[in-house]
Amino acid sequence: MAKYPDQFGLFDSYGSEGIRILELGAGTGLLSILCRKLHHLKAATDLSSSPRTPNHREQEGGQGKGLIVATDFLPEVIDNLKTCVNLNFSGETGIEIARLDWTTFPTYMASRNAGGKRGNEEEETSQFMDKPFDLVLASDCVYDETHAKMLREVVSWTLRLPEDGDEGGTFVCPLFLSSPLLPLPLSLEFSPPSPHLRRFQVYR
């Protein structure tokens, strides 16, 4: 991703709000941190190569547009994730951090969309679900078949789906191709920037 960010759609045009990125099983938040830094670098590069204008400072303030949400489950992992993110940025990080329980999130979203009872606890990540995400990332977080199934369900509720000519968002899950624990094959699209990556589009 660091070498070929364009192939992951990081710099595609997503309107005035910018790209929406969700990292699942973030751990230390490496992918979220990378995405934010790549956006900062791209914004700085674009500004340095463009002529200075009266609204140049306003443009500088728009560095790193878009939403990046890093999620995990265990409290100690969330605390470490916050520390890692804060150590990599001075001031505002531009990365939101939230708890996401793969076992309850799909049921919660289904109930919310149906206008039914949502249970006693509000899912933290639901506050960012006013719109689906353009890019969903998951790396090194599938260790058995049940994880793969839960991951598929979560992605189906968080990823922007194909509609009216829109191809939908992209789910990127780096895995060794020899792994017996690949996520369930949905609509599998082979266009990886390296032989060790597979890209998925999810349909609900």
C-alpha positions as CSV (number, residue, x, y, z in Angstrom):
1,M,0.0,0.0,0.0
2,A,2.9,2.4,0.8
3,K,4.4,1.7,-2.6
4,Y,1.2,1.7,-4.7
5,P,-1.4,3.8,-2.9
6,D,-3.2,4.7,-6.1
7,Q,-4.0,1.0,-6.7
8,F,-5.9,1.0,-3.4
9,G,-7.9,4.1,-4.4
10,L,-6.4,6.2,-1.6
11,F,-6.3,9.3,-3.8
12,D,-9.4,8.8,-5.8
13,S,-12.0,11.6,-5.8
14,Y,-14.7,10.9,-3.2
15,G,-16.4,14.4,-3.2
16,S,-15.8,17.2,-0.8
17,E,-15.7,15.0,2.3
18,G,-12.9,12.8,1.0
19,I,-12.3,9.1,1.3
20,R,-13.8,7.1,4.2
21,I,-11.5,4.3,5.5
22,L,-12.2,1.7,8.1
23,E,-9.5,-0.6,9.6
24,L,-10.7,-3.8,11.2
25,G,-8.6,-5.6,13.8
26,A,-6.3,-2.6,13.7
27,G,-3.9,-3.8,16.5
28,T,-1.2,-1.1,16.5
29,G,-3.0,0.8,13.8
30,L,-0.3,0.5,11.2
31,L,-2.6,0.7,8.2
32,S,-4.6,3.6,9.5
33,I,-1.4,5.5,10.4
34,L,0.0,4.8,6.9
35,C,-3.1,6.0,5.2
36,R,-3.2,9.2,7.1
37,K,0.5,9.9,6.5
38,L,0.1,9.1,2.8
39,H,-2.7,11.6,2.6
40,H,-0.7,14.3,4.4
41,L,2.2,13.6,2.0
42,K,0.0,13.8,-1.0
43,A,-1.6,17.1,0.2
44,A,1.8,18.6,0.9
45,T,3.1,17.5,-2.5
46,D,0.1,18.9,-4.3
47,L,0.5,22.3,-2.5
48,S,4.2,22.6,-3.2
49,S,3.7,21.9,-6.9
50,S,0.8,24.4,-7.3
51,P,1.1,28.2,-7.6
52,R,0.5,30.1,-4.4
53,T,-2.8,31.8,-4.2
54,P,-4.7,34.0,-1.7
55,N,-6.4,30.9,-0.3
56,H,-3.2,28.9,-0.1
57,R,-3.4,28.8,3.7
58,E,-6.9,27.6,3.5
59,Q,-5.8,24.8,1.2
60,E,-3.1,23.9,3.7
61,G,-5.8,23.5,6.4
62,G,-7.5,20.9,4.2
63,Q,-4.6,18.5,4.4
64,G,-5.5,14.9,4.9
65,K,-9.2,15.2,4.1
66,G,-11.4,12.2,4.8
67,L,-12.3,9.9,7.7
68,I,-10.1,7.1,9.0
69,V,-11.4,4.9,11.7
70,A,-9.2,2.3,13.4
71,T,-11.1,-0.4,15.3
72,D,-10.3,-3.3,17.6
73,F,-12.0,-5.2,20.5
74,L,-10.0,-5.7,23.6
75,P,-9.6,-2.7,26.0
76,E,-5.8,-3.2,26.3
77,V,-5.5,-3.3,22.5
78,I,-7.5,-0.1,22.2
79,D,-5.3,1.6,24.7
80,N,-2.1,0.6,22.9
81,L,-3.7,1.6,19.6
82,K,-4.3,5.1,20.9
83,T,-0.7,5.3,22.1
84,C,0.7,4.2,18.8
85,V,-1.5,6.7,16.9
86,N,-0.5,9.6,19.2
87,L,3.2,8.8,19.0
88,N,3.0,9.1,15.2
89,F,1.4,12.6,15.0
90,S,1.9,15.9,16.7
91,G,-1.4,17.5,17.6
92,E,-4.6,16.3,15.8
93,T,-4.1,12.8,14.5
94,G,-6.9,12.7,12.0
95,I,-7.6,9.1,13.0
96,E,-10.7,8.1,15.0
97,I,-10.4,5.1,17.3
98,A,-13.4,2.9,18.3
99,R,-14.2,-0.5,19.7
100,L,-15.9,-2.9,17.3
101,D,-17.2,-6.3,18.4
102,W,-17.4,-8.6,15.3
103,T,-19.8,-10.9,17.1
104,T,-22.5,-8.3,17.8
105,F,-22.0,-5.5,15.2
106,P,-23.8,-7.2,12.2
107,T,-26.9,-8.0,14.4
108,Y,-26.8,-4.5,15.8
109,M,-26.7,-2.9,12.3
110,A,-29.5,-5.1,11.0
111,S,-31.7,-4.2,13.9
112,R,-30.8,-0.5,13.5
113,N,-31.6,-0.5,9.8
114,A,-34.9,-2.2,10.5
115,G,-35.8,0.3,13.1
116,G,-35.9,-2.4,15.8
117,K,-34.5,-2.7,19.3
118,R,-30.7,-2.3,19.3
119,G,-29.9,-3.9,22.6
120,N,-28.6,-2.3,25.8
121,E,-25.3,-1.1,24.4
122,E,-24.6,1.3,21.5
123,E,-21.9,0.0,19.2
124,E,-19.1,2.6,19.3
125,T,-18.4,2.3,15.5
126,S,-22.1,3.0,14.7
127,Q,-21.4,6.7,15.2
128,F,-19.4,6.7,12.0
129,M,-22.0,4.7,10.1
130,D,-24.0,7.6,8.7
131,K,-22.4,6.5,5.4
132,P,-20.6,3.3,4.4
133,F,-16.9,3.2,3.9
134,D,-15.0,3.5,0.6
135,L,-12.1,1.3,1.7
136,V,-12.2,-1.4,4.4
137,L,-8.8,-2.8,5.5
138,A,-8.0,-5.9,7.5
139,S,-4.5,-7.3,8.0
140,D,-3.3,-10.3,10.1
141,C,-6.6,-10.7,12.0
142,V,-8.0,-14.0,10.6
143,Y,-6.8,-17.0,12.6
144,D,-9.5,-19.5,12.0
145,E,-12.7,-20.1,9.9
146,T,-15.0,-18.4,12.4
147,H,-12.9,-15.2,12.2
148,A,-13.3,-15.3,8.4
149,K,-17.0,-15.6,8.6
150,M,-17.4,-12.8,11.1
151,L,-15.1,-10.6,9.1
152,R,-17.3,-11.1,6.0
153,E,-20.4,-10.1,7.9
154,V,-18.8,-7.0,9.3
155,V,-17.5,-5.9,6.0
156,S,-20.9,-6.5,4.3
157,W,-22.4,-3.8,6.7
158,T,-19.5,-1.3,6.6
159,L,-18.4,-1.3,2.9
160,R,-20.1,0.9,0.3
161,L,-22.0,-1.5,-1.9
162,P,-22.4,-1.4,-5.7
163,E,-25.4,0.7,-6.8
164,D,-26.6,2.5,-9.9
165,G,-23.3,2.1,-11.9
166,D,-21.2,2.7,-8.8
167,E,-18.8,-0.3,-8.4
168,G,-18.8,0.1,-4.6
169,G,-16.0,0.3,-2.2
170,T,-13.0,-2.0,-1.8
171,F,-12.1,-4.5,0.9
172,V,-8.4,-5.3,1.1
173,C,-7.3,-8.2,3.2
174,P,-3.6,-9.1,2.8
175,L,-3.1,-12.9,3.1
176,F,-0.5,-15.4,1.9
177,L,-2.1,-17.2,-1.0
178,S,-1.2,-20.5,0.5
179,S,-3.2,-19.9,3.6
180,P,-6.1,-22.4,4.2
181,L,-7.9,-19.6,6.1
182,L,-8.9,-17.3,3.3
183,P,-12.1,-15.3,3.8
184,L,-15.2,-16.7,2.1
185,P,-14.9,-16.1,-1.6
186,L,-17.5,-13.4,-2.4
187,S,-16.9,-11.6,-5.7
188,L,-13.2,-12.1,-5.9
189,E,-11.3,-9.7,-8.0
190,F,-7.7,-10.4,-8.8
191,S,-5.9,-7.1,-9.3
192,P,-3.3,-7.1,-6.5
193,P,-0.3,-4.8,-6.4
194,S,1.7,-7.9,-5.2
195,P,1.3,-11.7,-5.5
196,H,0.6,-11.9,-1.7
197,L,-2.5,-9.6,-1.7
198,R,-6.1,-10.3,-2.7
199,R,-8.8,-7.7,-3.1
200,F,-12.4,-8.4,-2.5
201,Q,-15.7,-6.7,-3.4
202,V,-18.6,-7.6,-1.0
203,Y,-22.2,-7.9,-1.9
204,R,-24.9,-8.1,0.8
